[in-house]
Amino acid sequence: MSIPVDDDGLKRALLDYLIRMIADGHIDPLLEAGLSPELLDDLRNRPVRDIQKVAQMSLGVMLKLEPTSLSTALMRLDAMTRNQVLLEYYIKNGAAPDLLTRLFKVSDADQRALREMLCGDSGRRGRPAMPEPSEREAIHATWSRLEGTSEDAREQYFLLHQAHPDHSIATLWAVVHEFADEQSGRGTHALAK
């Protein structure tokens, strides 16, 4: 998709970009695009006032945009934003450092900085207390329903915490994995059946 560029400021920025490419010695792409060496030399040697005046003229500048690439970039940005939102949610709701490392690949130093920024000194420390057996069974039952809903464990634990907001994410993680050794690490248990 090609879009005509009529904005003088944008045309000026594009001309400045071309001049920087020439100055940095990146002229091969410009030559391959059809610009002659003489035109590049002329452009490079023009005073700034000439470039400003040329930017105000009709230049036939077109913006070529690949819709698929733009769509992919926007989806990637949405995923990065969602990841950051989830990371902050996990920290605010008491996720253990090893869980944050496992699910978000975030360093200990970054975790500490985020925890300090988001929670101050109110962050929980140590092993979480296990809920009563009836509550644990309810958590396991919810987890069993959630396991097949998403490939992303971050989303699954987020939904689990939404269903059981009175418990920290660290507590929910501990409950889900309390029988992991018996079930080959799957994190479910027989009482939820």
N, C-alpha and C positions, 0 to 999 in steps of 0.2 A: 504494500500500500504506500503510495506517495502522496504527500500533503504539501501544497505550496506554502512557503514561508514568506509572509508579507511584513512581519514585525521588524522594524529597523534595528531594535536592540538585539534581537536574535541573529539577524544577518550580520551585525557587527561582531557579535560573539563568535559566529562561525568563521568570519574572515580572520579574526584574531587567532582562532584555533588553527587555521591553515598556515598563518604566518609562523606560529609556534612550531608546527610540524616541520616547516621549511628550516627554521633556525636550529631545530634539534636534529636535522639531517634525515628526517623520515619522509623523504620525497618519493620513494618508490611507489607507495600506494597512490600518491597524487598523480604521478606520471601514468600509472596503470589506469587511472580513472579518466585519462584523456587531457589532463592539463599539460601544456608544453613547458619545457625548461625555461623558455623566454618569459612566459606568463608568470611562472613561479618566481623568477628573478625580479621581474617588474613589481610584483606584489610585495616581495620581501623588502625592496628598496623604497617603497612609498612612505611618505611621512604620515603620521597618525591622522592629521586633518583630512588627507586624501581618503584614507580607509573609512573615516566617519562619513564623508560625503558619498562615497561609493555605496555604503551600507544603506543610504537613504534612496538609492536608485533601484529600479527594477532589475533584478539580477537573475531571475529564473531559479532561485534557490528552492530546492525541494527536500522535504524530510522524508526519508524512506524508513518505514517502520514495519517490522514483521509482527503481525498480530499474535502469532503463536508464541513468540519470544516474550512479548509484553504480558500475555496471559500467564505464561510460566513464571515470569518474574513476580507478578502480583500474587500468584499462589504461593510462591516461595516466601514472599514477605509476610503473607497471612500466617503461614506455618511458623515462621520465626517469631512473629508477634504472639501467636498462641502459645508457643513454647515458653516465651518469657513470662506471659501471664500465668501459665501453669506453674513455672518455677517459683514465682513470687507467692502464689497461692499455697504451694507445698511448704515453703518456708514459714509463711504466716500461720500455717496450721500444723506446725510441729513435726515435719518430716525429719527423719534421722539423716545425718550427713552421708552415711553409706548408701542410703536410698537415693538421695539427691545425686550422688556420684554415679550410681548405677543407671538411673533413669534419664538424667540430664547431662551427664559427662561434664560436670562443673567441678572445678578444682576446690580444694579445701579453703584456700585463701579467698576465692570468689564467694564461696558459701558464707564464710565468716563476715565478709564485707556486706553481702546482701542481708544476712541475718541481723547485723548491727543496724543497717539502714532501715529495715522493715520492722524489726521487733525491739530494737534497743537491747537491754539486758533481760528482757522478759522471756527470751527463748528457753524452752524446756531442756533440761540436761538429764543424762542417764537413761537407763532402760525404762520403757513405759510400763505402768501397772496394767495387768491384764483385767479386762472387764469380767463381770460375773458370767458363769457358764451359759445362762439363757441369752445374754447379750452376745456372747461369742457365737452361739449357734445362729442367731439372727444375722450377724456379720458374715458368717460362712455361707448362709443361704443367699444373701445379697450377692456375695462374691461369685457364687456358682452361677447366678443369673447373668452376671456381668462378663464372665470370662469369654464368652463367645461373641460379645457385642462389638468388640473392637480389637484390632491388632496392636494398638498402642496402649501399653501398660499404664502410661501416664494418664490417659483418659479414663482407664478403668479405675485407678485408685482415686481419681478426682470424683468420679460418679459414686464410688463407694463412700467417700467422705461426705458427699452431698446427702447420701442416704443415712449416714450415721455421724452427724456433725458434732455430737457431744464428745467424740473421741478424737484424739490427734491422729494424724496420718501415720505417725510412728506406731501408735497402738494398733491401728487397723492393719498395718503391715505385719506386726508381730502376731496378731490373731490369724491372719490369712496363712502365715507360714509356720504356725505352731506345730503342725503335723507334717511339715514338708519332708522330713527324713523318711517318714512312713510311706509317703506317696511319691517317691522319686523326685522330690523338689517341685512338684506342681503347685503346692500351696493350698490344696483343698483338703477337706477332712471328711470322714465318714459320717459324723453327726449331722452334716448339712443335708443328707439324703432323706 
